[in-house]
Amino acid sequence: MAPEWGLSKNTKLMDNYAFGLLVWQTVMDGDVPFAEIKDSDAIDQIKHNDKELATLMDCLPQDTPNTFRSVIAGNSLRAPGARRAQGR
């Protein structure tokens, strides 16, 4: 779920966040982002920090195409307004 989920109505930008993590999960052959963290409150705190996006990006295999990296990075940012609009 997007970091802002529950604070406002569902938006396309929330869907963009989910899409970015879905692409990450696909590239990672089904691994779950932040799977090593079991506390949901801790996961929520992590999502409010773009440094954690860098951690997810570092997990990607070196041969991950730049197109996939761009989709993940552009859609998984903490701030909704900074996320890539679909179709761009």
DSSP file (Angstrom, degrees, kcal/mol; ACC not computed):
  #  RESIDUE AA STRUCTURE BP1 BP2  ACC     N-H-->O    O-->H-N    N-H-->O    O-->H-N    TCO  KAPPA ALPHA  PHI   PSI    X-CA   Y-CA   Z-CA
    1    1 A M              0   0    0      0, 0.0    14,-0.1     0, 0.0    13,-0.0   0.000 360.0 360.0 360.0 147.8    0.0    0.0    0.0
    2    2 A A    >   -     0   0    0      1,-0.1     3,-2.0    12,-0.1    12,-0.1  -0.307 360.0-112.9 -65.4 150.8    1.1    3.5   -0.7
    3    3 A P  T 3  S+     0   0    0      0, 0.0    -1,-0.1     0, 0.0    45,-0.1   0.822 117.5  50.2 -55.5 -32.4    2.5    5.5    2.3
    4    4 A E  T >> S+     0   0    0     74,-0.2     3,-2.3     2,-0.1     4,-0.7   0.436  79.5 130.5 -88.7   1.9   -0.5    7.9    2.2
    5    5 A W  B <4 S+a    8   0A   0     -3,-2.0     4,-0.1     1,-0.3     5,-0.0  -0.292  73.8  22.0 -56.7 135.6   -3.1    5.1    2.1
    6    6 A G  T 34 S+     0   0    0      2,-0.7    -1,-0.3     1,-0.0     3,-0.1   0.197 109.0  79.1  90.5 -15.4   -5.7    5.7    4.8
    7    7 A L  T <4 S+     0   0    0     -3,-2.3     2,-0.3     1,-0.1    -2,-0.2   0.654 106.0   5.2 -95.3 -18.9   -5.0    9.4    4.9
    8    8 A S  B  < S-a    5   0A   0     -4,-0.7    -2,-0.7     3,-0.0    -1,-0.1  -0.926  93.6 -69.9-152.6 174.2   -6.9   10.3    1.8
    9    9 A K        -     0   0    0     -2,-0.3     2,-0.1     1,-0.1    -2,-0.1  -0.268  67.4 -81.1 -67.7 160.3   -9.2    8.7   -0.8
   10   10 A N        -     0   0    0      4,-0.1     2,-0.3     3,-0.1    -1,-0.1  -0.392  56.8-176.7 -63.4 135.1   -7.7    6.3   -3.3
   11   11 A T    >>  -     0   0    0     -3,-0.1     4,-1.5    -2,-0.1     3,-0.6  -0.838  42.3-107.7-128.8 166.9   -5.9    8.0   -6.1
   12   12 A K  H 3> S+     0   0    0     -2,-0.3     4,-2.3     1,-0.2     5,-0.1   0.822 118.8  62.3 -62.4 -30.3   -4.1    7.0   -9.3
   13   13 A L  H 3> S+     0   0    0      2,-0.2     4,-1.7     1,-0.2    -1,-0.2   0.831 100.5  52.1 -67.8 -30.1   -0.9    8.0   -7.6
   14   14 A M  H <> S+     0   0    0     -3,-0.6     4,-2.1     2,-0.2    -1,-0.2   0.899 109.0  50.6 -67.1 -40.3   -1.5    5.3   -5.0
   15   15 A D  H  X S+     0   0    0     -4,-1.5     4,-2.6     1,-0.2    -2,-0.2   0.884 106.6  55.3 -63.0 -37.8   -2.0    2.9   -7.9
   16   16 A N  H  X S+     0   0    0     -4,-2.3     4,-2.5     2,-0.2    -1,-0.2   0.911 106.2  50.9 -60.6 -42.6    1.3    4.1   -9.3
   17   17 A Y  H  X S+     0   0    0     -4,-1.7     4,-2.0     1,-0.2    -2,-0.2   0.942 111.6  47.1 -59.9 -47.9    3.1    3.2   -6.1
   18   18 A A  H  X S+     0   0    0     -4,-2.1     4,-2.2     1,-0.2    -1,-0.2   0.889 110.6  53.1 -61.7 -39.4    1.6   -0.3   -6.1
   19   19 A F  H  X S+     0   0    0     -4,-2.6     4,-2.5     2,-0.2    -1,-0.2   0.912 106.4  52.8 -62.9 -42.9    2.6   -0.7   -9.7
   20   20 A G  H  X S+     0   0    0     -4,-2.5     4,-2.0    55,-0.3    -1,-0.2   0.913 112.1  44.6 -59.0 -43.4    6.2    0.2   -9.0
   21   21 A L  H  X S+     0   0    0     -4,-2.0     4,-2.6     2,-0.2    -1,-0.2   0.839 110.3  55.6 -71.7 -31.8    6.4   -2.4   -6.2
   22   22 A L  H  X S+     0   0    0     -4,-2.2     4,-2.2     2,-0.2    -2,-0.2   0.912 108.3  47.7 -64.6 -42.2    4.6   -4.9   -8.4
   23   23 A V  H  X S+     0   0    0     -4,-2.5     4,-2.6     2,-0.2     5,-0.2   0.917 111.7  50.9 -64.2 -42.2    7.3   -4.4  -11.1
   24   24 A W  H  X S+     0   0    0     -4,-2.0     4,-2.2     1,-0.2    -2,-0.2   0.938 110.5  49.2 -57.4 -47.2   10.0   -4.7   -8.4
   25   25 A Q  H  <>S+     0   0    0     -4,-2.6     5,-3.1     1,-0.2     6,-0.4   0.866 110.7  50.4 -62.9 -37.4    8.4   -8.0   -7.2
   26   26 A T  H ><5S+     0   0    0     -4,-2.2     3,-1.6     3,-0.2    -1,-0.2   0.938 111.2  47.3 -65.4 -47.5    8.3   -9.3  -10.8
   27   27 A V  H 3<5S+     0   0    0     -4,-2.6    -2,-0.2     1,-0.3    -1,-0.2   0.858 110.3  54.2 -61.2 -34.9   11.9   -8.5  -11.4
   28   28 A M  T ><5S-     0   0    0     -4,-2.2     3,-1.1    -5,-0.2    -1,-0.3   0.209 118.8-111.6 -87.9  16.3   12.8  -10.1   -8.1
   29   29 A D  T < 5S-     0   0    0     -3,-1.6    -3,-0.2     1,-0.3    -2,-0.1   0.868  79.9 -40.4  57.9  41.6   11.0  -13.4   -9.1
   30   30 A G  T 3 <S+     0   0    0     -5,-3.1    -1,-0.3     1,-0.3    -4,-0.1   0.390  92.2 150.7  94.0  -3.3    8.2  -13.0   -6.5
   31   31 A D    <   -     0   0    0     -3,-1.1    -1,-0.3    -6,-0.4    -3,-0.2  -0.279  45.6-123.5 -58.4 150.0   10.2  -11.7   -3.5
   32   32 A V    >   -     0   0    0     -4,-0.0     3,-1.7     1,-0.0     4,-0.2  -0.850  24.9-112.2 -99.0 127.9    8.1   -9.4   -1.3
   33   33 A P  T 3  S+     0   0    0      0, 0.0    -1,-0.0     0, 0.0   -12,-0.0  -0.336 100.8   4.2 -57.7 136.3    9.4   -5.9   -0.6
   34   34 A F  T >  S+     0   0    0      1,-0.1     3,-1.9     2,-0.1    12,-0.0   0.750  83.5 151.1  62.0  27.1   10.5   -5.5    3.0
   35   35 A A  T <   +     0   0    0     -3,-1.7    -1,-0.1     1,-0.3    -4,-0.0   0.778  63.4  64.0 -61.4 -27.7    9.7   -9.2    3.7
   36   36 A E  T 3  S+     0   0    0     -4,-0.2     2,-0.6     2,-0.0    -1,-0.3   0.626  89.7  78.7 -73.4 -11.0   12.4   -9.4    6.4
   37   37 A I    <   +     0   0    0     -3,-1.9     6,-0.0     1,-0.1    -1,-0.0  -0.878  54.1 178.4-102.4 120.7   10.4   -6.9    8.5
   38   38 A K        +     0   0    0     -2,-0.6     2,-0.7     4,-0.0    -1,-0.1   0.661  55.3  89.9 -96.0 -18.3    7.4   -8.4   10.3
   39   39 A D     >  -     0   0    0      1,-0.2     4,-2.0     2,-0.0     3,-0.3  -0.716  61.8-156.7 -86.1 115.1    6.1   -5.3   12.2
   40   40 A S  H  > S+     0   0    0     -2,-0.7     4,-2.1     1,-0.2    -1,-0.2   0.829  93.6  56.0 -63.4 -31.5    3.5   -3.5   10.0
   41   41 A D  H  > S+     0   0    0      2,-0.2     4,-1.9     1,-0.2    -1,-0.2   0.894 106.8  50.1 -65.7 -38.4    4.1   -0.2   11.9
   42   42 A A  H  > S+     0   0    0     -3,-0.3     4,-2.2     2,-0.2    -2,-0.2   0.896 109.0  51.7 -65.9 -39.6    7.8   -0.5   11.0
   43   43 A I  H  X S+     0   0    0     -4,-2.0     4,-2.1     1,-0.2    -2,-0.2   0.909 107.6  52.7 -63.1 -41.5    7.0   -1.1    7.4
   44   44 A D  H  X S+     0   0    0     -4,-2.1     4,-0.6     1,-0.2    -1,-0.2   0.901 109.4  49.3 -60.3 -40.5    4.8    2.0    7.4
   45   45 A Q  H >< S+     0   0    0     -4,-1.9     3,-1.0     1,-0.2    -1,-0.2   0.898 108.9  52.8 -65.1 -40.2    7.7    4.1    8.8
   46   46 A I  H >< S+     0   0    0     -4,-2.2     3,-1.6     1,-0.3     6,-0.4   0.893 101.7  59.3 -62.1 -40.5   10.0    2.7    6.1
   47   47 A K  H 3< S+     0   0    0     -4,-2.1    -1,-0.3     1,-0.3    -2,-0.2   0.680  96.2  63.5 -64.7 -16.6    7.7    3.7    3.3
   48   48 A H  T << S+     0   0    0     -3,-1.0     2,-0.4    -4,-0.6    -1,-0.3   0.149  94.1  73.0 -92.5  20.1    7.9    7.3    4.5
   49   49 A N    X   -     0   0    0     -3,-1.6     3,-1.7     1,-0.1     4,-0.5  -0.941  64.4-158.0-138.9 112.1   11.6    7.4    3.7
   50   50 A D  T >> S+     0   0    0     -2,-0.4     4,-1.2     1,-0.3     3,-0.5   0.670  89.1  75.9 -66.1 -14.8   12.9    7.5    0.1
   51   51 A K  H 3> S+     0   0    0      1,-0.2     4,-1.3     2,-0.2    -1,-0.3   0.840  89.2  58.9 -62.6 -29.8   16.2    6.1    1.3
   52   52 A E  H <> S+     0   0    0     -3,-1.7     4,-2.1    -6,-0.4    -1,-0.2   0.799  96.4  60.4 -70.3 -27.1   14.4    2.8    1.5
   53   53 A L  H <> S+     0   0    0     -3,-0.5     4,-2.6    -4,-0.5    -1,-0.2   0.903 102.0  53.4 -62.6 -39.6   13.6    3.0   -2.2
   54   54 A A  H  X S+     0   0    0     -4,-1.2     4,-2.2     1,-0.2    -2,-0.2   0.883 106.0  53.4 -61.3 -37.7   17.4    3.1   -2.8
   55   55 A T  H  X S+     0   0    0     -4,-1.3     4,-0.9     2,-0.2    -2,-0.2   0.923 109.5  47.5 -62.9 -44.3   17.6   -0.1   -0.7
   56   56 A L  H >X S+     0   0    0     -4,-2.1     3,-0.7     1,-0.2     4,-0.6   0.907 111.2  51.4 -62.7 -41.0   15.0   -1.8   -2.9
   57   57 A M  H >< S+     0   0    0     -4,-2.6     3,-1.1     1,-0.2    -1,-0.2   0.872 104.5  57.2 -64.6 -36.2   16.8   -0.6   -6.0
   58   58 A D  H 3< S+     0   0    0     -4,-2.2    -1,-0.2     1,-0.2    -2,-0.2   0.743  99.5  60.9 -66.2 -22.8   20.1   -2.0   -4.7
   59   59 A C  H << S+     0   0    0     -4,-0.9    -1,-0.2    -3,-0.7    -2,-0.2   0.686  81.2 106.5 -76.4 -18.7   18.5   -5.5   -4.4
   60   60 A L  S << S-     0   0    0     -3,-1.1   -32,-0.1    -4,-0.6   -36,-0.0  -0.303  83.5-100.8 -64.8 142.9   17.7   -5.6   -8.2
   61   61 A P    >   -     0   0    0      0, 0.0     3,-2.0     0, 0.0    -1,-0.1  -0.302  30.8-117.7 -58.5 147.8   19.9   -8.0  -10.2
   62   62 A Q  T 3  S+     0   0    0      1,-0.3    -2,-0.1    -3,-0.1    -3,-0.0   0.790 112.8  58.3 -60.7 -27.8   22.6   -6.1  -12.1
   63   63 A D  T 3  S+     0   0    0      2,-0.0    -1,-0.3     3,-0.0     3,-0.1   0.291  73.2 130.2 -88.7  12.9   21.2   -7.2  -15.5
   64   64 A T    <   -     0   0    0     -3,-2.0     5,-0.1     1,-0.1    -4,-0.0  -0.512  67.1-111.5 -65.3 124.7   17.8   -5.6  -14.7
   65   65 A P    >>  -     0   0    0      0, 0.0     4,-2.0     0, 0.0     3,-0.5  -0.231  17.4-121.9 -58.7 146.0   17.0   -3.4  -17.8
   66   66 A N  H 3> S+     0   0    0      1,-0.2     4,-2.7     2,-0.2     5,-0.2   0.802 110.6  63.8 -59.4 -30.2   17.0    0.3  -17.3
   67   67 A T  H 3> S+     0   0    0      2,-0.2     4,-2.1     1,-0.2    -1,-0.2   0.926 105.6  44.0 -60.8 -44.5   13.4    0.5  -18.4
   68   68 A F  H <> S+     0   0    0     -3,-0.5     4,-2.6     2,-0.2     5,-0.2   0.915 112.6  52.1 -66.2 -42.8   12.3   -1.6  -15.4
   69   69 A R  H  X S+     0   0    0     -4,-2.0     4,-2.8     1,-0.2     5,-0.2   0.910 110.1  49.8 -58.7 -42.1   14.6    0.4  -13.0
   70   70 A S  H  X S+     0   0    0     -4,-2.7     4,-2.7     2,-0.2    -1,-0.2   0.905 110.5  49.0 -64.5 -42.9   13.0    3.6  -14.3
   71   71 A V  H  X S+     0   0    0     -4,-2.1     4,-1.4     2,-0.2    -2,-0.2   0.926 114.4  45.8 -63.2 -45.0    9.5    2.3  -13.8
   72   72 A I  H  X S+     0   0    0     -4,-2.6     4,-1.6     1,-0.2     3,-0.4   0.961 117.4  42.5 -63.3 -51.8   10.2    1.1  -10.3
   73   73 A A  H  < S+     0   0    0     -4,-2.8    -2,-0.2     1,-0.2    -1,-0.2   0.884 114.9  50.2 -64.3 -39.1   12.1    4.3   -9.2
   74   74 A G  H  < S+     0   0    0     -4,-2.7    10,-3.5    -5,-0.2    -1,-0.2   0.736 118.8  36.0 -73.5 -22.5    9.5    6.6  -10.8
   75   75 A N  H  < S+     0   0    0     -4,-1.4   -55,-0.3    -3,-0.4    -1,-0.2   0.613 108.4  61.2-105.0 -14.8    6.5    5.0   -9.3
   76   76 A S     <  +     0   0    0     -4,-1.6    -2,-0.1    -5,-0.2    -1,-0.1   0.143  69.3 128.7-105.5  20.1    7.7    4.0   -5.8
   77   77 A L        -     0   0    0     -4,-0.2     6,-0.1    -3,-0.2   -57,-0.1  -0.443  62.6-126.7 -74.3 150.2    8.6    7.4   -4.4
   78   78 A R  S    S+     0   0    0     -2,-0.1   -74,-0.2     4,-0.1    -1,-0.1   0.921  92.6  70.3 -62.7 -47.2    7.2    8.4   -1.0
   79   79 A A  S >> S-     0   0    0      1,-0.2     3,-1.5   -76,-0.1     4,-0.6  -0.624  75.0-147.0 -79.9 120.6    5.7   11.7   -2.1
   80   80 A P  G >4 S+     0   0    0      0, 0.0     3,-1.3     0, 0.0    -1,-0.2   0.873  97.1  56.2 -54.5 -40.7    2.7   11.2   -4.4
   81   81 A G  G 34 S+     0   0    0      1,-0.3    -2,-0.0    -3,-0.0    -3,-0.0   0.691 103.1  55.8 -67.3 -18.0    3.4   14.3   -6.4
   82   82 A A  G <4 S+     0   0    0     -3,-1.5    -1,-0.3     2,-0.1    -4,-0.1   0.589  86.4 104.4 -88.8 -11.5    6.9   13.1   -7.2
   83   83 A R  S << S-     0   0    0     -3,-1.3    -8,-0.2    -4,-0.6     2,-0.2  -0.355  81.7-100.5 -73.1 151.3    5.6    9.8   -8.7
   84   84 A R        -     0   0    0    -10,-3.5     2,-0.3   -13,-0.2    -1,-0.1  -0.472  33.4-124.2 -68.8 134.9    5.6    9.2  -12.5
   85   85 A A    >   -     0   0    0     -2,-0.2     3,-1.7     1,-0.1    -1,-0.1  -0.659  35.5-102.5 -78.0 136.6    2.2    9.7  -14.1
   86   86 A Q  T 3  S+     0   0    0     -2,-0.3    -1,-0.1     1,-0.3   -70,-0.0  -0.312 107.8  34.5 -59.5 140.6    1.2    6.6  -16.0
   87   87 A G  T 3         0   0    0     -3,-0.0    -1,-0.3     0, 0.0    -2,-0.0   0.341 360.0 360.0  95.1  -6.3    1.6    7.0  -19.7
   88   88 A R    <         0   0    0     -3,-1.7    -2,-0.1     0, 0.0    -3,-0.0   0.429 360.0 360.0 -95.9 360.0    4.7    9.2  -19.4
